[in-house]
Amino acid sequence: MSGQDVEGADGGSPYNNSSGCEEDARQTKKEGKKSNVLPLWGNERTMNLNPLILTNILSSHYFKVNLYELKTYHEVIDEIYYRVVHLEPWEKGSRKTAGQTGMCGGVRGVGAGGIVSTAYCLLYKLFTLRLTRKQLNGLIVHPDSPYIRALGFMYIRYTQPPADLFTWYDEYLEDAEEMDVKAGGGQIMKLGEILKQFLTKLEWFSTLFPRIPVPIQKDLEQKLGERFPQQSANSRNAKPQITINNQGKYNCNNSGRKDVSRNQQRYNSQERGGGDGQWNDNDHANQWRARSEERRDKYRDRERERRRSRDRSRDRSRDRSRERERSRDRGRNDDRKHRHSRRPSREKSRERSRRYRSRSRDNKNTRERHRDREKYRERRHSPMDFAAELAREKERQRRD
């Protein structure tokens, strides 16, 4: 117990407070002494993974057979050391997203699946082990492989509360250890750059991280700006400038952003005659006119697109109704043909029944004739019948 307390309170703890306040340091030590169990943020069953990725993980042979045999934390670390070579969620060439748009393509991960990577299978295996704080600290400082450390930081990004992310990542934002994060190779990044991307961007290749609340996201960006002021200044300068031309339209080089650079507007106003560097009423009127025209154009485009969509839906409904009418007509014609085709068969069956009845009557008559012939033969050849006939003949003569 004392060994865990010392390890939870040393300088490598993610909850170590570097502000210099002794009271906060004592409070941090108390928190480290409380429990070695990590809190889980979000969905405790899916690890906040994309549903398509989670489904492919659970159905993959590698996770169900190979990783099922690994029962301990150290066995999983050895598997990461030998098997993980990139940090993408899908293996190279296994997922086809060409031609997919909207919710079926890109980072949404809703379209066609693929072969899920060993990195994400092992990440979910770590989640099933329910890592402790000590084990997670051992992952992010592991000396053997940068991929072991990267999966530890990715585990933090998926499972830890957003308010604690900067506390976990702060010490390693300038880490220069390099690794290839792309499936198939070709994208080498430093660990510090990866962590900055985890904190500032929602996308990671073809999937999404859990969303960070807006106030926490602003606080993270502010802390990163204070920590790396030069990079934040470069990112601000990299935004394309949008100006207003002489016709009152927006000029944009790279994107459709609508915010206008005030310095560029003043420069344009000076070119148009405002040499004092201040905006006059004409400049404000031109700006307002340009914005109103742009809004009007966008409104017209939207209305035009709505009309087209309504026309297309109307045409589709008309085509469907016509097709239904055609199918009904074809059904009626088929019924008529079927009825007409059944008439000759009925006539044939009736004819057969009549023939059968006539044949049966003929057979009956034939049998009766044969029976009469047999009786006649028997009477003619029988002496008793001759005597009886002779007696009857005599009786008839006497009466006469």
C-alpha positions in Angstrom: 0.0 0.0 0.0 2.8 2.4 0.8 4.5 1.7 -2.5 1.4 2.7 -4.4 1.1 5.8 -2.3 4.6 6.9 -3.0 4.2 6.2 -6.7 0.9 8.1 -6.9 2.5 11.1 -5.2 5.8 11.4 -7.0 6.7 13.8 -9.8 5.6 11.4 -12.5 2.0 11.4 -11.4 -0.4 13.0 -13.9 -2.1 14.8 -11.1 1.0 16.5 -9.8 0.4 20.2 -9.3 3.3 22.4 -10.5 1.9 25.7 -9.2 4.0 25.7 -6.1 1.1 25.9 -3.7 1.7 23.5 -0.8 -2.0 23.2 0.0 -2.8 22.1 -3.5 0.1 19.7 -3.4 -1.1 18.1 -0.2 -4.6 17.9 -1.7 -3.1 16.1 -4.8 -1.3 13.7 -2.6 -4.5 12.9 -0.7 -6.3 12.3 -4.0 -3.5 10.0 -5.1 -3.9 8.1 -1.8 -7.6 7.8 -2.2 -7.8 5.3 -4.9 -5.7 3.7 -7.7 -8.9 3.2 -9.8 -9.3 5.4 -12.8 -12.6 7.1 -13.6 -14.3 6.3 -16.9 -15.9 9.1 -18.8 -18.7 8.5 -21.3 -20.0 5.1 -22.3 -18.5 2.4 -20.1 -19.3 -0.4 -22.5 -18.1 1.0 -25.9 -15.1 3.1 -24.7 -16.7 5.9 -26.7 -15.5 4.2 -29.9 -17.1 4.6 -33.3 -19.9 1.9 -33.6 -18.5 0.6 -36.9 -15.0 0.3 -35.5 -16.3 -1.4 -32.3 -18.4 -3.9 -34.3 -15.4 -4.8 -36.4 -13.2 -5.2 -33.3 -15.7 -7.5 -31.6 -16.2 -9.6 -34.8 -12.5 -9.8 -35.8 -10.7 -13.2 -35.5 -7.7 -11.5 -34.0 -9.6 -10.1 -31.1 -11.8 -13.1 -30.4 -9.1 -15.7 -30.7 -5.6 -14.2 -30.3 -6.3 -11.5 -27.8 -8.7 -13.7 -25.8 -5.8 -15.7 -24.6 -4.1 -12.6 -23.1 -5.2 -12.2 -19.5 -2.6 -9.9 -18.0 -1.5 -6.3 -18.5 2.1 -7.3 -19.2 1.0 -9.8 -21.9 -0.9 -7.1 -23.7 2.1 -4.7 -23.6 4.3 -7.4 -25.1 1.7 -7.9 -27.9 1.7 -4.1 -28.6 5.5 -4.2 -28.8 5.5 -7.0 -31.4 2.4 -6.2 -33.5 1.6 -2.5 -33.6 3.3 -0.5 -36.4 0.8 2.4 -36.9 -2.0 4.2 -35.2 -4.8 4.2 -37.8 -8.1 2.5 -37.0 -8.1 0.5 -40.3 -5.5 -1.5 -42.1 -4.1 -0.1 -45.4 -6.4 -0.7 -48.4 -9.1 -2.5 -46.5 -11.7 0.3 -46.4 -13.2 1.7 -49.6 -14.6 5.2 -49.1 -14.3 6.5 -52.7 -17.5 8.1 -53.9 -19.0 8.2 -50.4 -20.4 11.6 -49.2 -22.2 13.0 -46.2 -22.7 10.5 -43.4 -21.4 7.6 -45.4 -17.9 8.9 -46.0 -14.9 10.6 -44.5 -14.5 10.7 -40.8 -18.0 9.6 -39.9 -17.1 6.0 -40.2 -20.6 5.0 -41.1 -20.0 3.6 -44.6 -18.4 0.4 -45.6 -16.1 -1.1 -43.0 -12.8 -2.8 -43.4 -10.1 -4.7 -41.5 -9.7 -3.1 -38.2 -6.1 -2.4 -37.1 -4.3 -4.3 -34.4 -3.7 -1.0 -32.6 -7.4 -0.4 -32.0 -8.0 -4.1 -31.1 -5.3 -3.8 -28.5 -6.6 -0.5 -27.3 -10.0 -2.0 -26.7 -8.3 -5.0 -25.0 -6.7 -2.6 -22.6 -10.1 -1.1 -21.9 -11.4 -4.6 -21.0 -8.6 -4.9 -18.4 -9.9 -1.7 -16.7 -6.4 -0.2 -16.2 -5.5 1.4 -12.9 -3.7 4.7 -12.6 -0.4 3.0 -11.9 -0.7 0.8 -15.0 -1.7 3.8 -17.2 1.3 5.8 -16.0 3.5 2.8 -16.8 2.1 2.8 -20.4 2.8 6.5 -21.1 6.4 6.3 -19.9 7.2 2.9 -21.3 10.8 2.9 -22.7 10.5 0.0 -25.1 8.2 1.3 -27.9 6.7 4.6 -28.8 3.5 2.8 -29.9 3.0 1.6 -26.3 3.1 5.2 -25.1 0.9 6.4 -28.0 -1.8 3.8 -27.1 -1.6 4.9 -23.5 -2.3 8.5 -24.5 -5.0 7.4 -26.9 -6.6 5.4 -24.0 -6.6 8.7 -22.0 -8.2 10.6 -24.9 -11.0 8.0 -25.2 -11.8 7.2 -21.5 -10.7 10.1 -19.3 -12.8 13.2 -18.5 -12.1 16.2 -20.8 -11.2 18.4 -17.9 -8.3 16.1 -17.0 -6.8 15.8 -20.5 -4.3 18.7 -20.2 -3.1 17.4 -16.8 -2.3 14.1 -18.4 -0.7 15.6 -21.5 1.1 18.7 -20.1 4.4 17.0 -19.3 4.7 15.4 -22.7 3.7 18.1 -25.1 7.3 18.7 -26.1 8.3 15.0 -26.4 10.4 14.5 -29.5 10.1 10.7 -29.8 9.0 9.9 -33.4 6.8 7.2 -34.8 5.0 6.4 -38.1 1.3 6.8 -37.5 0.0 6.1 -41.0 -0.9 2.6 -42.2 1.6 1.6 -44.8 4.1 4.2 -43.6 4.8 7.7 -44.8 3.7 10.0 -42.0 6.2 10.4 -39.2 5.1 12.5 -36.3 6.6 13.4 -32.9 4.7 12.4 -29.8 4.2 16.0 -28.7 2.6 16.9 -32.0 0.3 13.9 -31.7 -0.8 15.0 -28.3 -1.5 18.5 -29.5 -3.6 17.1 -32.3 -5.5 14.9 -29.7 -6.3 18.1 -27.7 -7.2 20.4 -30.6 -8.8 18.3 -33.3 -11.7 16.0 -33.2 -10.7 13.9 -36.3 -8.1 11.1 -36.2 -7.7 9.6 -39.7 -11.1 8.0 -40.5 -12.7 8.2 -37.1 -13.7 10.7 -34.4 -12.5 11.2 -30.8 -15.1 11.9 -28.1 -16.3 15.5 -28.3 -14.8 18.0 -25.8 -17.3 20.5 -24.3 -16.8 24.0 -25.7 -15.7 25.8 -22.5 -13.1 23.1 -21.9 -11.9 23.2 -25.5 -11.5 27.0 -25.3 -9.5 26.6 -22.0 -7.3 24.0 -23.7 -6.6 26.2 -26.7 -5.7 29.1 -24.3 -3.3 26.9 -22.4 -1.7 25.7 -25.6 -1.4 29.3 -26.9 0.3 30.3 -23.7 2.6 27.3 -23.8 3.4 27.6 -27.6 2.9 31.2 -28.6 4.8 31.0 -31.8 2.8 28.1 -33.2 -0.5 29.8 -32.3 0.7 33.0 -34.1 1.7 31.0 -37.2 -1.7 29.3 -37.2 -3.4 32.7 -37.0 -1.3 34.1 -39.9 -2.0 31.0 -42.0 -5.7 31.9 -42.3 -6.6 33.3 -45.8 -7.5 37.0 -46.0 -10.9 38.0 -47.4 -11.3 41.5 -48.9 -13.9 43.5 -50.6 -13.2 44.4 -54.2 -14.4 47.5 -56.1 -17.7 45.8 -57.0 -18.5 45.2 -53.4 -17.9 41.4 -53.6 -15.8 39.2 -51.3 -12.4 38.0 -52.5 -11.2 34.7 -51.0 -8.1 32.7 -52.1 -8.6 29.4 -50.4 -11.9 29.0 -48.6 -15.4 30.4 -48.2 -14.9 32.2 -44.8 -16.9 35.3 -44.4 -14.9 37.3 -41.8 -13.2 40.3 -43.4 -9.7 41.6 -42.5 -10.1 45.1 -41.1 -6.6 46.1 -42.1 -7.2 45.0 -45.6 -10.5 46.9 -45.7 -8.8 50.1 -44.6 -6.1 49.6 -47.2 -8.8 49.2 -49.9 -10.6 52.3 -48.5 -7.4 54.3 -48.8 -7.0 53.2 -52.4 -10.6 54.3 -53.0 -9.9 57.8 -51.6 -9.8 57.5 -47.8 -6.2 58.5 -47.3 -6.5 59.1 -43.6 -6.8 55.4 -42.8 -10.2 55.8 -41.3 -13.5 54.4 -42.5 -16.0 56.8 -43.7 -19.8 56.4 -44.3 -19.2 55.3 -47.9 -17.0 52.5 -46.7 -19.5 51.3 -44.2 -22.2 51.6 -46.8 -20.2 49.6 -49.3 -19.4 46.9 -46.7 -23.1 46.6 -45.7 -24.1 46.5 -49.4 -21.6 43.8 -50.1 -22.8 41.7 -47.2 -26.5 42.2 -48.1 -25.8 41.3 -51.7 -24.0 38.1 -50.6 -26.9 37.2 -48.3 -29.3 37.9 -51.2 -27.3 35.7 -53.6 -27.1 32.9 -51.1 -30.9 33.2 -50.4 -31.5 33.0 -54.1 -29.3 30.0 -54.5 -31.0 28.2 -51.7 -34.5 29.0 -53.1 -33.4 27.8 -56.5 -32.1 24.6 -55.1 -35.3 24.1 -53.1 -37.3 24.6 -56.3 -35.2 22.1 -58.1 -35.5 19.6 -55.3 -39.3 20.1 -55.3 -39.4 19.6 -59.0 -37.3 16.5 -58.8 -39.5 15.0 -56.0 -42.6 15.9 -58.0 -41.2 14.2 -61.1 -40.2 11.2 -59.1 -43.7 10.9 -57.6 -45.2 11.3 -61.1 -43.0 8.6 -62.4 -43.9 6.3 -59.5 -47.6 6.8 -60.1 -47.2 6.1 -63.8 -45.2 3.0 -63.1 -47.9 1.9 -60.7 -50.6 2.4 -63.4 -48.5 0.4 -65.8 -48.0 -2.4 -63.4 -51.8 -2.5 -62.7 -52.5 -2.6 -66.5 -50.0 -5.4 -66.9 -51.7 -7.3 -64.0 -55.1 -6.9 -65.6 -53.8 -8.1 -69.0 -52.2 -11.1 -67.3 -55.5 -11.9 -65.5 -57.4 -11.8 -68.8 -54.8 -14.0 -70.5 -55.0 -16.4 -67.7 -58.8 -16.5 -67.8 -58.8 -17.0 -71.6 -56.1 -19.7 -71.3 -58.2 -21.5 -68.7 -61.3 -21.8 -71.0 -59.9 -24.4 -73.4 -58.6 -26.4 -70.5 -62.2 -26.5 -69.0 -63.6 -27.5 -72.4 -61.1 -30.3 -72.6 -61.8 -31.5 -69.1 -65.6 -31.5 -69.8 -65.0 -33.4 -73.1 -62.9 -35.9 -71.3 -65.6 -36.4 -68.6 -68.2 -36.9 -71.3 -66.1 -39.5 -73.0 -65.5 -41.2 -69.8 -69.2 -41.4 -69.0 -70.1 -42.7 -72.4 -67.3 -45.2 -72.2 -68.5 -46.3 -68.8 -72.1 -46.7 -70.1 -70.9 -48.7 -73.1 -68.9 -51.0 -70.8 -71.9 -51.5 -68.6 -74.1 -52.4 -71.6 -71.4 -54.7 -72.9 -71.2 -56.4 -69.5 -75.0 -56.8 -69.4 -75.0 -58.4 -72.9 -72.3 -60.8 -71.9 -74.3 -61.7 -68.8 -77.5 -62.4 -70.9 -75.6 -64.5 -73.4 -74.2 -66.6 -70.5 -77.7 -67.1 -69.1 -79.0 -68.1 -72.5 -76.3 -70.6 -73.0 -76.9 -72.1 -69.6 -80.6 -72.4 -70.2 -80.1 -74.0 -73.6 -77.7 -76.6 -72.4 -79.4 -77.4 -69.1 -82.0 -80.4 -69.1 -83.9 -78.9 -66.2 -84.6 -75.8 -68.1 -85.8 -77.8 -71.1 -88.3 -79.8 -69.0 -89.6 -76.7 -67.4 -90.0 -75.1 -70.8 -91.8 -78.2 -72.1 -94.2 -78.1 -69.1 -94.9 -74.5 -69.7 -95.6 -75.1 -73.4 -98.1 -77.9 -72.6 -99.9 -75.7 -70.1 -100.3 -73.1 -72.7 -101.7 -75.5 -75.3 -104.3 -76.9 -72.8 -105.5 -73.4 -72.1 -105.9 -72.8 -75.7 
